[in-house]
Amino acid sequence: MRTIVYVDVDDTLVRSVGTKRVPIPGAIAAVRALKTAGAMLYLWSSGGAEYAQASAIELGVADCFEAFLPKPTVIFDDQTVQEWRGLTQLHPNEGVETVLSLLQRSDPVSG
């Protein structure tokens, strides 16, 4: 089964300091490493799909993502998110090594 990864924009890939946007290098490296490892990546944001896509272009990682999505405001599912099989939430500070280590422990990434 191919690993599916949803990535947030603000305070995950980029921080806003006043009016300046500062890329987060470790998170951007993790996105590239996940793509190289064969994961399917989706970029989402509460700012919407267009904002997510524009941010990916700005950060030079648009080619890493399958699609750009708004974050959901409601999830209509018979299970709570905590019950989703194989779901792991990672903080961007956990770094590339943690992300790749998780992939190796869980379902292998395959194309």
Backbone as ProteinMPNN parsed JSONL, in Angstrom:
{"seq_chain_A": "MRTIVYVDVDDTLVRSVGTKRVPIPGAIAAVRALKTAGAMLYLWSSGGAEYAQASAIELGVADCFEAFLPKPTVIFDDQTVQEWRGLTQLHPNEGVETVLSLLQRSDPVSG", "coords_chain_A": {"N_chain_A": [[0.837, -1.18, 0.0], [0.564, 2.176, -0.853], [2.017, 4.958, 0.769], [0.181, 7.654, 1.982], [0.327, 11.097, 2.375], [-0.656, 13.997, 4.011], [0.037, 17.362, 4.006], [0.415, 20.338, 5.798], [0.332, 23.915, 5.26], [0.859, 26.608, 6.598], [3.005, 27.382, 9.251], [4.048, 24.901, 9.094], [5.293, 24.311, 6.574], [6.033, 26.902, 6.056], [6.672, 29.921, 7.84], [5.112, 32.848, 9.088], [6.398, 35.983, 9.648], [5.62, 38.859, 10.767], [5.093, 40.643, 7.904], [6.639, 39.08, 6.356], [7.41, 35.945, 4.826], [8.796, 32.965, 5.915], [10.5, 30.24, 4.85], [10.511, 26.823, 6.067], [13.16, 24.972, 6.343], [13.715, 22.237, 7.144], [11.214, 20.971, 7.039], [10.564, 21.295, 4.365], [12.602, 19.792, 3.235], [11.813, 17.303, 4.217], [9.427, 16.912, 2.798], [10.438, 16.671, 0.194], [12.012, 14.361, 0.546], [10.056, 12.467, 1.21], [8.587, 12.398, -1.184], [10.564, 11.439, -2.923], [10.861, 8.932, -1.788], [8.581, 7.747, -2.634], [6.065, 8.332, -1.634], [2.65, 9.489, -1.758], [1.774, 12.761, -1.893], [-0.231, 15.37, -0.54], [-1.075, 18.724, -0.443], [-2.478, 20.841, 1.905], [-4.588, 23.458, 3.259], [-6.093, 25.657, 5.627], [-6.483, 28.016, 4.464], [-7.311, 27.477, 1.945], [-7.422, 25.755, -1.296], [-6.249, 27.101, -3.49], [-4.521, 28.867, -2.202], [-2.825, 27.013, -0.97], [-1.636, 25.845, -3.233], [-0.37, 28.097, -4.396], [1.454, 28.662, -2.374], [3.055, 26.353, -2.446], [4.218, 26.653, -4.947], [5.629, 29.028, -4.518], [7.488, 28.077, -2.641], [8.874, 26.269, -4.096], [8.163, 23.573, -4.304], [6.001, 22.516, -5.625], [5.871, 20.468, -7.517], [6.037, 18.189, -6.01], [3.59, 17.433, -5.052], [0.445, 15.757, -5.368], [-2.036, 16.975, -5.456], [-3.795, 19.972, -4.441], [-5.476, 21.112, -1.623], [-8.304, 22.363, 0.285], [-8.327, 22.545, 3.861], [-10.368, 20.284, 5.666], [-13.498, 21.18, 7.214], [-15.354, 19.676, 8.341], [-15.437, 16.25, 9.022], [-16.879, 13.497, 7.742], [-17.421, 10.495, 8.747], [-17.436, 7.049, 9.746], [-15.659, 6.464, 11.714], [-13.644, 7.913, 14.313], [-10.987, 10.264, 13.91], [-8.835, 9.475, 15.47], [-9.146, 6.74, 15.471], [-8.441, 5.882, 12.968], [-6.916, 3.532, 10.956], [-3.495, 3.023, 10.97], [-2.869, 5.76, 10.953], [-0.752, 8.472, 11.578], [0.249, 11.349, 13.266], [2.534, 13.875, 12.72], [4.75, 16.354, 13.962], [6.144, 19.265, 12.414], [8.714, 19.809, 13.412], [9.85, 17.371, 13.896], [11.439, 16.348, 11.899], [13.257, 15.155, 8.952], [14.474, 12.622, 9.266], [12.87, 11.349, 11.187], [10.428, 11.205, 9.818], [11.085, 9.562, 7.609], [11.93, 7.3, 8.996], [9.542, 6.517, 10.202], [8.122, 5.766, 7.931], [9.535, 3.492, 7.2], [9.006, 1.787, 9.339], [6.238, 1.459, 9.282], [3.64, 0.693, 6.911], [5.24, -0.236, 3.942], [6.486, 2.07, 1.546], [5.353, 2.086, -1.668], [5.311, 2.04, -5.255]], "CA_chain_A": [[0.0, 0.0, 0.0], [1.342, 3.402, -0.958], [1.828, 5.885, 1.878], [-0.474, 8.918, 1.633], [0.718, 12.098, 3.36], [-1.241, 15.325, 3.893], [0.969, 18.33, 4.572], [-0.154, 21.666, 6.015], [1.176, 25.013, 4.779], [1.31, 27.586, 7.582], [3.721, 26.896, 10.43], [4.579, 23.572, 8.79], [6.267, 24.549, 5.509], [6.439, 28.308, 6.049], [6.216, 30.739, 8.975], [4.944, 34.276, 8.808], [6.986, 36.871, 10.638], [5.121, 40.144, 10.267], [4.649, 40.474, 6.521], [7.609, 38.22, 5.674], [7.198, 34.504, 4.915], [10.088, 32.316, 6.084], [10.411, 28.789, 4.636], [11.048, 25.95, 7.109], [13.978, 24.073, 5.536], [13.58, 20.829, 7.525], [9.932, 20.471, 6.551], [10.667, 21.232, 2.905], [13.443, 18.618, 2.962], [11.001, 16.116, 4.493], [8.522, 16.761, 1.651], [11.225, 16.134, -0.933], [12.406, 12.988, 0.874], [8.863, 11.628, 1.096], [8.304, 12.249, -2.612], [11.603, 10.554, -3.454], [10.599, 7.593, -1.256], [7.41, 7.205, -3.305], [4.8, 8.685, -0.988], [1.738, 10.407, -2.449], [1.623, 13.915, -1.014], [-1.276, 16.344, -0.793], [-0.865, 19.93, 0.361], [-3.76, 21.443, 2.271], [-4.522, 24.625, 4.125], [-7.369, 26.293, 5.949], [-6.559, 29.15, 3.546], [-7.894, 27.016, 0.697], [-6.605, 25.034, -2.275], [-5.446, 28.045, -4.283], [-3.451, 29.339, -1.317], [-1.874, 25.905, -0.825], [-0.883, 25.72, -4.49], [0.496, 29.271, -4.522], [2.537, 28.495, -1.396], [3.95, 25.311, -2.959], [4.98, 27.262, -6.043], [6.557, 29.972, -3.87], [8.526, 27.327, -1.94], [9.572, 25.413, -5.054], [7.861, 22.152, -4.085], [4.707, 22.186, -6.231], [5.988, 19.193, -8.229], [6.011, 17.089, -5.043], [2.224, 17.175, -4.609], [-0.555, 15.235, -6.295], [-3.132, 17.935, -5.523], [-3.842, 21.015, -3.415], [-6.813, 21.002, -1.057], [-8.615, 23.103, 1.506], [-8.491, 21.667, 5.028], [-11.798, 20.081, 5.926], [-14.093, 21.738, 8.426], [-16.132, 18.558, 8.872], [-15.099, 14.93, 8.494], [-18.069, 12.653, 7.828], [-16.841, 9.157, 8.718], [-17.936, 6.212, 10.836], [-14.612, 6.371, 12.728], [-12.963, 9.154, 14.672], [-9.643, 10.342, 13.335], [-7.939, 8.695, 16.326], [-9.338, 5.323, 15.174], [-8.024, 5.55, 11.612], [-5.851, 2.526, 10.909], [-2.212, 3.44, 10.423], [-2.694, 7.212, 10.907], [0.211, 9.056, 12.5], [0.416, 12.787, 13.112], [3.888, 14.307, 13.036], [4.996, 17.792, 14.027], [7.234, 19.581, 11.48], [10.027, 19.803, 14.077], [10.353, 16.014, 14.056], [12.514, 16.225, 10.937], [13.275, 14.195, 7.851], [14.824, 11.284, 9.739], [11.689, 10.795, 11.848], [9.446, 10.896, 8.79], [11.535, 8.385, 6.857], [11.924, 6.174, 9.934], [8.148, 6.108, 10.328], [7.757, 5.053, 6.699], [10.181, 2.18, 7.212], [8.358, 0.965, 10.365], [4.845, 1.185, 8.936], [3.478, 0.141, 5.581], [6.291, 0.219, 3.047], [6.072, 2.944, 0.443], [5.57, 1.431, -2.952], [4.726, 2.76, -6.371]], "C_chain_A": [[0.882, 1.244, 0.0], [1.013, 4.338, 0.21], [1.262, 7.202, 1.356], [-0.166, 9.914, 2.738], [0.04, 13.424, 3.028], [-0.338, 16.289, 4.652], [0.267, 19.681, 4.669], [0.831, 22.722, 5.512], [1.726, 25.833, 5.942], [1.834, 26.93, 8.855], [4.132, 25.432, 10.302], [5.648, 23.706, 7.705], [6.817, 25.968, 5.515], [5.868, 29.002, 7.287], [6.051, 32.172, 8.508], [5.504, 35.064, 9.979], [6.659, 38.282, 10.167], [4.564, 39.917, 8.868], [5.571, 39.551, 5.722], [7.263, 36.752, 5.882], [8.566, 33.819, 4.918], [9.907, 30.807, 5.903], [11.037, 28.026, 5.8], [11.827, 24.845, 6.402], [13.811, 22.581, 5.862], [12.299, 20.212, 6.998], [9.946, 20.345, 5.029], [11.521, 20.039, 2.5], [12.666, 17.319, 3.193], [10.029, 15.853, 3.348], [9.273, 16.148, 0.478], [11.629, 14.677, -0.688], [11.223, 12.035, 0.76], [8.511, 11.367, -0.363], [9.3, 11.275, -3.245], [11.369, 9.115, -3.015], [9.338, 6.967, -1.865], [6.076, 7.511, -2.661], [3.97, 9.58, -1.907], [1.45, 11.541, -1.488], [0.522, 14.848, -1.507], [-1.012, 17.533, 0.112], [-2.222, 20.56, 0.633], [-3.561, 22.605, 3.211], [-5.924, 25.109, 4.437], [-7.553, 27.553, 5.109], [-7.11, 28.776, 2.183], [-6.89, 26.386, -0.255], [-5.711, 25.974, -3.08], [-4.277, 28.586, -3.473], [-2.388, 28.257, -1.141], [-1.014, 25.779, -2.076], [0.085, 26.888, -4.669], [1.684, 29.172, -3.564], [3.546, 27.455, -1.88], [4.814, 25.851, -4.09], [6.035, 28.204, -5.474], [7.742, 29.242, -3.246], [9.29, 26.366, -2.851], [9.317, 23.927, -4.882], [6.542, 21.712, -4.726], [4.738, 20.821, -6.925], [5.938, 17.983, -7.297], [4.59, 16.633, -4.702], [1.318, 16.691, -5.73], [-1.666, 16.245, -6.517], [-3.024, 18.896, -4.346], [-5.285, 21.114, -2.95], [-7.042, 22.002, 0.064], [-8.653, 22.102, 2.659], [-9.983, 21.481, 5.27], [-12.241, 20.807, 7.194], [-14.99, 20.709, 9.092], [-15.602, 17.284, 8.224], [-16.285, 14.022, 8.782], [-17.611, 11.216, 7.654], [-17.392, 8.366, 9.895], [-16.913, 6.062, 11.959], [-14.103, 7.761, 13.081], [-11.567, 9.123, 14.06], [-8.665, 9.496, 14.151], [-8.044, 7.195, 16.059], [-8.843, 4.919, 13.781], [-6.815, 4.629, 11.656], [-4.595, 3.119, 10.27], [-1.968, 4.946, 10.386], [-1.713, 7.663, 11.985], [0.296, 10.543, 12.224], [1.817, 13.149, 13.563], [3.945, 15.824, 13.064], [6.164, 18.102, 13.086], [8.621, 19.592, 12.115], [10.625, 18.408, 14.209], [11.38, 15.643, 12.997], [12.402, 15.082, 9.96], [13.529, 12.779, 8.344], [13.626, 10.606, 10.392], [10.646, 10.374, 10.831], [9.845, 9.633, 8.04], [11.575, 7.145, 7.737], [10.511, 5.637, 10.105], [7.729, 5.305, 9.102], [8.342, 3.645, 6.698], [9.539, 1.248, 8.229], [6.953, 0.552, 9.971], [4.782, 0.545, 7.568], [4.589, 0.644, 4.685], [5.722, 1.1, 1.937], [6.361, 2.185, -0.84], [4.849, 2.193, -4.039], [3.694, 2.008, -7.011]], "O_chain_A": [[1.835, 1.338, 0.773], [-0.151, 4.481, 0.585], [1.792, 7.79, 0.414], [-0.373, 9.616, 3.915], [0.144, 13.918, 1.905], [0.007, 16.048, 5.809], [-0.398, 20.111, 3.726], [2.021, 22.448, 5.358], [2.918, 25.766, 6.243], [1.198, 26.056, 9.444], [4.517, 24.8, 11.286], [6.781, 23.264, 7.894], [7.926, 26.215, 5.042], [4.752, 28.719, 7.724], [6.778, 32.639, 7.631], [5.139, 34.848, 11.135], [7.325, 38.83, 9.289], [3.669, 39.095, 8.675], [5.315, 39.275, 4.55], [6.869, 36.352, 6.978], [9.392, 34.06, 4.037], [9.236, 30.164, 6.711], [11.971, 28.509, 6.44], [11.232, 23.885, 5.912], [13.77, 21.753, 4.952], [12.293, 19.062, 6.56], [9.4, 19.391, 4.477], [11.204, 19.349, 1.532], [12.838, 16.349, 2.455], [9.823, 14.702, 2.964], [8.789, 15.209, -0.154], [11.591, 13.856, -1.605], [11.372, 10.917, 0.266], [8.177, 10.242, -0.733], [8.914, 10.393, -4.012], [11.641, 8.182, -3.77], [9.059, 5.79, -1.636], [5.049, 6.995, -3.103], [4.509, 10.327, -2.724], [0.938, 11.316, -0.391], [0.362, 15.082, -2.705], [-0.753, 17.365, 1.304], [-3.013, 20.785, -0.283], [-2.529, 22.734, 3.87], [-6.833, 24.989, 3.615], [-8.654, 28.101, 5.047], [-7.354, 29.649, 1.35], [-5.679, 26.468, -0.054], [-4.543, 25.668, -3.321], [-3.174, 28.745, -3.995], [-1.192, 28.548, -1.16], [0.204, 25.623, -1.983], [1.237, 26.684, -5.053], [2.798, 29.56, -3.916], [4.754, 27.649, -1.741], [6.002, 25.541, -4.176], [7.192, 28.181, -5.895], [8.873, 29.724, -3.311], [10.246, 25.723, -2.417], [10.149, 23.105, -5.266], [6.024, 20.644, -4.399], [3.741, 20.1, -6.918], [5.807, 16.855, -7.771], [4.407, 15.562, -4.124], [1.406, 17.144, -6.871], [-2.185, 16.369, -7.627], [-2.274, 18.671, -3.395], [-6.206, 21.192, -3.763], [-6.095, 22.441, 0.717], [-8.978, 20.933, 2.451], [-10.767, 22.414, 5.099], [-11.455, 21.016, 8.118], [-15.346, 20.847, 10.263], [-15.35, 17.249, 7.02], [-16.646, 13.809, 9.939], [-17.429, 10.761, 6.525], [-17.769, 8.94, 10.917], [-17.253, 5.587, 13.043], [-14.126, 8.672, 12.253], [-11.045, 8.057, 13.736], [-7.768, 8.87, 13.587], [-7.121, 6.45, 16.388], [-8.829, 3.732, 13.454], [-5.818, 4.921, 12.317], [-4.643, 3.65, 9.16], [-0.955, 5.38, 9.838], [-1.831, 7.283, 13.15], [0.403, 10.956, 11.069], [2.241, 12.776, 14.657], [3.271, 16.497, 12.284], [7.083, 17.291, 12.966], [9.614, 19.4, 11.412], [11.786, 18.27, 14.594], [12.132, 14.689, 13.195], [11.582, 14.176, 10.108], [12.875, 11.838, 7.895], [13.393, 9.417, 10.175], [10.044, 9.309, 10.961], [9.025, 8.733, 7.858], [11.281, 6.046, 7.265], [10.31, 4.423, 10.148], [7.058, 4.28, 9.225], [7.692, 2.706, 6.237], [9.52, 0.035, 8.017], [6.514, -0.557, 10.277], [5.746, -0.072, 7.114], [4.861, 1.844, 4.667], [4.608, 0.882, 1.462], [7.473, 1.705, -1.062], [3.885, 2.91, -3.771], [3.096, 2.479, -7.978]]}, "name": "protein", "num_of_chains": 1, "seq": "MRTIVYVDVDDTLVRSVGTKRVPIPGAIAAVRALKTAGAMLYLWSSGGAEYAQASAIELGVADCFEAFLPKPTVIFDDQTVQEWRGLTQLHPNEGVETVLSLLQRSDPVSG"}
